[in-house]
Amino acid sequence: MKAAGTVSPHISRESTTMSKNSNSRVEVIKTWKLYVGGAFPRSESGRSTEVSDARGRTIGHVCRASRKDLRDAVEIAGKAAGAWSRRTGYNRGQILYRMAEMAEGRREELTQAIRDCGGGSLSEARKETNATIDRLVSMAGWTDKVEQVHGCRNQVAGPYHNMSIPEPVGVVGVIAPPTPSLLGLVSMIGPALATGCTVVALGSEPHPLPTVLLGEICATSDVPPGVVNLLTGRKSELLPHFGEHRAFDAVMAAGLSARQRKDLQIGAVDALVRCHPNLDSRPFDDEDHWTSPAALTPCLEVKTMWHPVGV
C-alpha cells in the first residue's frame, strides 16, 4: 500500500503542478467543420488550416474543402432545390427571419470572430454584425414580394394576355469576398435564399470563422438540409471548379482579381452557367443597393407566358 501523500508513478510531478495551476491549462483548440446537407462533415481530404488572430495566436482550425467536397455539396443542393423553390414566400421569409433571430442571440460571438480574424476595432466588428443581421431581416421581407416587383403584365398587339413571371435560377455558387467576411457572405446568399435558390458558398479564405459560425446558425434556424452549404478552403484551388461545374445554374463572386474573374467567366461559358464575377462593384455596406430589387436580379430568370383572350 502506498504511503499517504506520495505521487503515483504514472503521474509526473509536473502534471500535478499544472493541474493545481489553472493558468497553465492547455486550451482545447476547436476544429470547425464544413456545413453540407444540414450536417457538419470533415473534408474528405482530411486537411485543415490553422486560423490565427491578429496577434498571431492560434485560435482554431477549419477544414480545407476539396474538389470532391464541392461536388458533393452541389449534388445535395440540387436535390434540395425543388422543394425549397416550392415553399411559399411567407415560409421562406419565416426561415430567414429565424436566421436573423439566431444571429442576434449570438451577436457578441459573431462580433468577436470578425474582430479576431480581421484585427479591426470592436466598434467596426459590431457594426458589421449589426448590418448582417439587418440584411437578413431585409431579405426575409422580400420573399413574398419578388413576383410583385419583378413580374408584370405586358401589353401586346393582339388578343392575348402576356405575363412575365420571375423564377429562381436553381443552384447558385457563391464565392465570398475576403472582407467583409460576414456581411459580404450574407449579402450574397441572402438574395438567393429569398428568391427560392439553394446555395453552395465558399467563405472568406483569410477570415473563415464567421462562415463556420453562420453554418451553426443555419443548423438551428429551420433551414432545410441542403439549402445552404458552406465550405472553407483555398479560393485558388476551388474557384476553377465553381466556373466549370455544369450543375450550377449561376455563379456569383466577389473579391476576385482580374485574372480570377476571367478564369471564372471562361469556365462558366463552357459550362453554360450564368456568371456574375464582380458583385463587389457595389460596396456591401451600401444599404440602398443590397436591400433593393437589384440585389435579387442575379438569382432570377423570367418566364413569359402567352394566353389567348376569349375564343
C-alpha positions in Angstrom: 0.0 0.0 0.0 1.3 3.5 -0.9 2.1 5.9 1.9 -0.2 8.9 2.2 1.0 11.9 0.2 3.1 10.0 -2.4 2.6 10.6 -6.1 1.5 7.8 -8.4 4.4 6.5 -10.5 2.2 7.0 -13.6 1.7 10.7 -13.0 4.6 13.2 -13.2 5.1 15.8 -10.6 4.9 18.4 -13.5 1.4 17.2 -14.4 0.4 17.5 -10.8 1.7 21.1 -10.6 -0.2 22.0 -13.8 -3.4 20.7 -12.5 -3.2 22.9 -9.5 -2.4 26.0 -11.6 -5.3 26.9 -13.8 -3.2 29.4 -15.6 -1.1 26.6 -17.0 -4.0 24.7 -18.6 -3.7 23.9 -22.3 -6.9 25.0 -24.1 -8.7 22.6 -26.4 -8.4 24.2 -29.9 -11.6 23.7 -31.9 -11.6 22.3 -35.5 -14.5 23.8 -37.3 -16.1 21.6 -39.9 -17.9 22.2 -43.2 -21.7 22.7 -43.3 -23.1 20.5 -46.1 -26.6 19.0 -46.3 -27.6 20.1 -42.8 -24.6 18.2 -41.3 -21.1 19.1 -40.2 -18.7 16.7 -42.1 -15.0 17.0 -42.2 -13.3 17.4 -45.5 -12.9 14.1 -47.4 -9.2 15.0 -47.9 -8.6 15.1 -44.1 -6.9 18.5 -44.5 -7.4 21.5 -42.2 -6.0 25.0 -42.0 -4.8 26.9 -38.9 -6.6 30.1 -38.0 -4.7 32.8 -36.2 -5.8 36.1 -34.7 -4.3 39.5 -35.4 -1.6 38.8 -32.8 -0.6 35.5 -34.5 -2.1 33.3 -31.8 -3.8 30.1 -33.0 -7.5 30.3 -32.2 -8.8 27.3 -34.2 -8.6 25.2 -37.3 -11.0 25.0 -40.2 -11.5 22.1 -42.6 -10.0 22.7 -46.0 -12.6 21.7 -48.6 -11.5 19.7 -51.7 -13.0 19.4 -55.2 -14.9 16.4 -54.1 -16.4 18.3 -51.1 -17.6 20.9 -53.6 -19.1 18.2 -55.9 -20.9 16.6 -53.0 -22.3 20.0 -51.9 -23.6 20.8 -55.4 -25.3 17.4 -55.7 -27.0 17.9 -52.3 -28.1 21.5 -53.2 -29.5 20.2 -56.5 -31.7 17.7 -54.7 -33.0 20.3 -52.2 -33.7 23.0 -54.9 -37.1 21.8 -56.0 -38.7 21.6 -52.5 -37.2 24.9 -51.4 -38.5 26.8 -54.5 -41.9 25.3 -54.0 -42.2 26.7 -50.4 -44.3 29.7 -50.1 -42.6 33.1 -49.9 -44.1 33.5 -46.5 -42.5 30.3 -45.2 -39.1 31.2 -46.7 -39.4 34.6 -45.0 -40.0 33.0 -41.7 -36.9 30.9 -42.0 -34.7 33.9 -43.0 -36.1 35.9 -40.1 -35.3 32.9 -37.8 -31.7 33.1 -39.0 -31.7 36.8 -38.0 -33.1 35.9 -34.6 -30.4 33.3 -34.0 -27.7 35.7 -35.2 -29.0 38.3 -32.8 -28.6 35.8 -30.0 -25.0 35.1 -31.0 -24.2 38.7 -31.8 -21.3 39.0 -29.4 -19.7 35.7 -30.6 -20.0 36.9 -34.3 -18.5 40.2 -33.4 -15.6 38.6 -31.6 -15.0 36.2 -34.6 -14.9 39.2 -37.0 -12.5 41.0 -34.7 -10.2 38.0 -34.1 -9.8 37.3 -37.8 -9.7 40.8 -39.2 -7.9 42.6 -36.4 -10.2 45.6 -36.6 -11.7 47.6 -33.8 -14.5 46.3 -31.7 -16.8 49.1 -32.9 -16.2 48.2 -36.6 -16.8 44.5 -35.9 -20.0 45.3 -34.0 -21.2 47.5 -36.9 -20.6 44.7 -39.4 -22.5 42.2 -37.2 -25.5 44.5 -36.8 -25.5 45.2 -40.6 -25.5 41.5 -41.3 -28.5 40.8 -39.0 -30.4 43.8 -40.6 -29.6 42.4 -44.0 -31.2 39.0 -43.1 -34.3 40.8 -42.0 -34.4 42.8 -45.2 -34.2 39.6 -47.3 -36.9 38.0 -45.1 -39.2 40.9 -46.1 -38.5 40.3 -49.8 -39.5 36.6 -50.1 -43.3 37.2 -50.7 -42.8 40.3 -52.8 -40.4 39.2 -55.5 -43.1 38.3 -58.1 -45.0 41.5 -57.5 -41.9 43.7 -58.1 -40.1 41.7 -60.8 -43.1 40.4 -62.6 -45.5 42.2 -64.8 -48.3 42.0 -67.4 -47.1 43.1 -70.8 -49.1 45.0 -73.4 -49.1 43.2 -76.8 -50.7 43.9 -80.2 -53.2 41.0 -80.2 -55.9 39.2 -78.3 -53.5 37.8 -75.7 -52.7 38.0 -72.0 -48.9 38.3 -71.8 -47.3 37.9 -68.4 -43.7 37.8 -67.2 -43.1 35.9 -64.0 -39.7 35.6 -62.2 -38.5 32.2 -61.1 -35.4 31.1 -59.1 -32.5 30.1 -61.3 -31.8 27.0 -59.2 -28.4 26.1 -57.6 -26.2 29.2 -57.0 -22.5 29.1 -56.4 -21.1 31.9 -54.2 -17.5 32.9 -53.7 -17.5 35.4 -50.9 -15.0 38.3 -50.6 -12.1 38.3 -48.1 -13.7 41.3 -46.3 -16.2 42.0 -45.0 -16.1 38.3 -44.2 -19.6 38.0 -42.7 -21.6 40.9 -44.3 -20.2 40.0 -47.7 -21.2 36.4 -47.5 -24.7 37.1 -46.1 -25.3 39.8 -48.7 -24.6 37.3 -51.5 -26.5 34.3 -50.2 -29.5 36.2 -48.8 -31.0 37.2 -52.2 -30.5 33.6 -53.4 -32.4 32.2 -50.4 -35.1 34.9 -50.6 -35.9 34.1 -54.3 -36.0 30.3 -53.8 -32.5 29.2 -54.8 -30.2 26.9 -53.0 -26.6 27.8 -52.3 -23.1 26.4 -52.2 -20.8 29.1 -50.8 -17.1 29.3 -50.3 -16.4 31.6 -47.4 -13.6 34.1 -46.9 -10.2 32.4 -47.1 -8.3 34.7 -44.7 -11.2 35.2 -42.3 -13.2 31.9 -42.2 -14.6 31.9 -38.6 -17.7 34.0 -39.5 -18.5 31.4 -42.2 -18.4 28.4 -39.9 -20.5 30.3 -37.3 -23.1 31.1 -40.0 -23.3 27.3 -40.6 -24.2 26.7 -36.9 -26.8 29.5 -37.2 -28.3 27.8 -40.3 -28.4 24.5 -38.5 -30.6 25.9 -35.7 -32.8 28.1 -37.9 -35.1 25.6 -39.6 -33.1 25.8 -42.8 -33.9 22.6 -44.7 -30.9 20.3 -45.2 -29.1 21.1 -48.5 -30.5 24.6 -48.9 -27.4 26.3 -47.5 -24.0 24.6 -47.9 -20.9 26.4 -46.6 -17.3 25.5 -47.4 -14.0 26.8 -46.2 -10.8 26.4 -48.1 -8.5 27.9 -50.7 -10.0 30.1 -53.4 -7.2 29.3 -55.8 -8.0 25.6 -55.5 -11.8 25.7 -55.8 -12.5 28.7 -58.0 -12.0 26.9 -61.3 -14.5 24.2 -60.3 -17.1 26.7 -59.5 -17.0 28.0 -63.0 -16.8 24.6 -64.8 -19.4 22.7 -62.8 -22.4 22.2 -65.0 -24.8 21.5 -62.1 -24.6 25.2 -61.1 -27.2 27.4 -62.6 -25.5 30.6 -61.6 -22.2 31.6 -60.0 -21.7 34.9 -58.1 -18.3 36.1 -56.9 -16.6 39.0 -55.1 -13.1 39.9 -54.2 -11.5 38.4 -57.3 -8.5 39.7 -59.2 -8.9 40.5 -62.9 -7.3 37.2 -63.8 -9.5 35.2 -61.5 -12.6 36.9 -62.9 -11.5 36.0 -66.4 -10.8 32.3 -65.5 -14.3 32.1 -63.8 -16.0 33.5 -66.9 -14.2 31.2 -69.3 -15.2 28.2 -67.3 -18.8 29.4 -67.0 -19.1 30.0 -70.8 -18.0 26.4 -71.4 -20.5 25.1 -68.8 -23.3 27.4 -69.9 -23.6 28.8 -66.4 -24.7 32.4 -65.6 -21.7 34.2 -64.2 -21.6 37.4 -62.1 -17.9 37.7 -61.2 -17.8 41.2 -59.6 -20.7 41.6 -57.3 -18.5 43.8 -55.1 -18.6 46.6 -57.6 -21.1 47.9 -55.1 -19.8 48.1 -51.5 -21.5 45.6 -49.2 -22.3 48.4 -46.8 -24.4 50.1 -49.5 -27.8 49.6 -47.8 -29.8 51.1 -50.6 -28.4 48.7 -53.2 -28.2 45.5 -51.2 -31.8 45.7 -49.9 -33.2 46.8 -53.3 -34.8 44.6 -56.1 -31.4 44.9 -58.0 -29.8 42.7 -55.4 -32.3 39.9 -56.2 -31.9 40.0 -60.0 -28.8 37.7 -60.4 -30.8 34.9 -58.7 -33.8 35.2 -61.0 -34.8 34.2 -64.5 -38.0 35.5 -66.2 -40.6 33.2 -67.8 -43.0 34.9 -70.2 -46.4 33.3 -70.9 -48.9 34.0 -73.6 -52.6 33.2 -73.1 -55.4 33.9 -75.7 -58.2 36.2 -74.7 -61.7 34.9 -75.3 -62.5 32.3 -78.0 
